[in-house]
Amino acid sequence: MPQDMTRPRGKFITFEGIDGAGKSTHIATVVDLLQRKGLEVVATREPGGTSLGEKLRELLLHEPMHLETEALLMFAARREHLAQVIEPALARGAWVVCDRFSDATYAYQGGGRGLDKAKFLALEGWVHGHLQPDLTFLFDLPPEVAGERIAKDGRDLDKFEREVVDFHLRVRQAYLERAASAPSRIAVINAGQPIESIKKEVEYYVVSRCL
């Protein structure tokens, strides 16, 4: 969708981290901060964000499948999400706040599952080579601590949450590798801090890098 030249392009903020790192609380913090600034905010998630994407989410989170099938479906859902939600919102000047984006695929399918990096980069370049988030928060936490948090929730786990600790260690390492490759975009947050400390750090990054 062409950008409305009478309005500045919106900003794209994403949240990443292993399951149990506590992203959800701070997504709400950023949405509230931006809305108090009088900005239009679109809060969304991946996989999902569209009717088709939510159907693919159910398959991706609960059905066993080949690694490359999983990666392709992730990017299929992402392409629809970009076309139907993210790109139109940015073009009209809205800010998009998204729970996970391609960094998650790099970490989970790449680091966790072992997807060849060249295949990931080819898919990323094809689906959104023209667009990366303006700011990404990576909530970093040891998998053992994250697992304890998830266990306390008492909810049904998806197939990724049920993976062994070694899987989540690989995911965490891939996330940190990705962050090291893009320090101007990815802000690494120590998710073991008190919630109020994290909130202040998140707000600082949004204000200093985006507003």
Buried (B, 14 or more C-beta within 10 A) or exposed (E): EEBEEEEEBBBBBBBBBBBBBBBEEBBEBBBEBBEEEEBBBBBBBBBBBBEBBEEBBEBBBEEEEEBBEBBBBBBBBBBBBBEBBBBBBBBBBBBBBBBBBBBBBBBBBBBBBEBEEEBBEEBBEEBBEEBBBBBBBBBBBBBEBBBEBBEEEEEEEBEBBEBEEEBBBBBBEBBBEBBEEEEEBBBBBEBBBEEEEBBEBBBEBBEEBBE
